[in-house]
Amino acid sequence: MKTFDRPVYLKEEKNVVREITGPEDAIDFLEEWPEKDRDLLHDVALKTCIMAHGELKPLKVARDAIRAFGKKKGILVKAPAVQPWMITSASGSGRVPA
């Protein structure tokens, strides 16, 4: 799977942020966008991500396109302070009794 050098974070709902790690994620996100809210920017971003997925455009161009879409729609957010890999599992503290 092709991935961006850094993920893009887009707000889906009030308290839900979606991590877009590559053109595949971006395509899924854009295809889920409500049809009534689609515009030229949506079309360009989607086509750009599809072309990057097919290796017809660089990944950086697709990342820039999904970021521009998110920024224009007001849903682009900075990376969350707590990343999924930072959360410890509920199975235990990882400590071993002495």
C-alpha positions in Angstrom: 0.0 0.0 0.0 1.3 3.4 -0.9 1.6 5.9 2.0 2.2 9.6 2.4 5.4 10.8 4.1 3.1 12.1 6.9 -0.6 11.4 7.5 -3.3 14.0 7.0 -5.9 14.4 9.7 -9.5 15.4 8.8 -12.4 15.9 11.1 -15.3 13.6 10.3 -17.7 14.5 13.1 -17.6 16.7 16.1 -15.2 14.6 18.1 -14.0 12.2 15.4 -10.7 12.7 13.5 -9.8 10.4 10.6 -6.2 9.7 9.8 -5.5 9.7 6.0 -2.2 7.8 5.5 -2.2 7.4 1.7 -4.2 7.8 -1.6 -6.3 4.8 -0.8 -7.6 6.4 2.5 -8.1 9.7 0.7 -10.1 8.1 -2.1 -12.3 6.3 0.5 -12.8 9.5 2.4 -13.7 11.5 -0.7 -16.0 8.8 -2.0 -17.9 9.0 1.3 -18.3 12.7 1.0 -22.0 13.7 0.6 -22.9 14.1 -3.1 -24.8 17.3 -2.4 -21.6 18.9 -1.0 -19.3 17.8 -3.8 -17.7 20.6 -5.9 -14.8 21.2 -8.3 -12.2 21.0 -5.5 -13.7 17.6 -4.4 -13.5 16.3 -8.0 -9.9 17.5 -8.5 -8.8 16.0 -5.1 -10.5 12.7 -5.9 -9.0 12.5 -9.4 -5.5 13.4 -8.1 -5.6 10.7 -5.5 -6.8 8.1 -8.0 -4.0 9.0 -10.3 -1.4 8.8 -7.4 -2.8 5.4 -6.5 -2.3 4.3 -10.1 1.3 5.8 -9.9 0.4 8.5 -12.5 1.1 11.3 -10.1 3.5 11.6 -7.1 2.2 10.8 -3.6 3.1 14.4 -2.5 0.7 15.8 -5.1 -2.1 13.6 -3.7 -1.3 14.6 -0.1 -1.3 18.2 -1.1 -4.7 17.8 -2.8 -6.4 16.1 0.2 -4.9 18.7 2.5 -6.2 21.5 0.3 -9.6 19.9 0.3 -9.6 19.6 4.1 -8.4 23.2 4.6 -11.0 24.6 2.2 -13.8 22.7 3.9 -12.6 23.6 7.4 -12.0 20.0 8.4 -8.2 19.9 8.3 -6.8 19.4 11.8 -3.3 19.2 13.3 -2.0 15.8 14.3 -3.7 14.6 17.5 -1.7 15.1 20.7 -2.2 11.4 21.5 -1.4 9.0 18.7 -2.9 5.5 18.6 0.5 3.9 19.2 0.9 6.0 22.4 -2.0 4.4 24.1 -1.1 1.4 26.3 -3.1 -1.8 26.2 -5.7 -2.5 28.9 -4.1 -6.0 29.5 -1.5 -4.7 32.0 1.1 -2.1 32.8 3.9 -4.1 31.2 5.7 -4.3 34.6 7.1 -7.6 35.9 6.9 -8.4 39.7 10.3 -8.2 41.4 
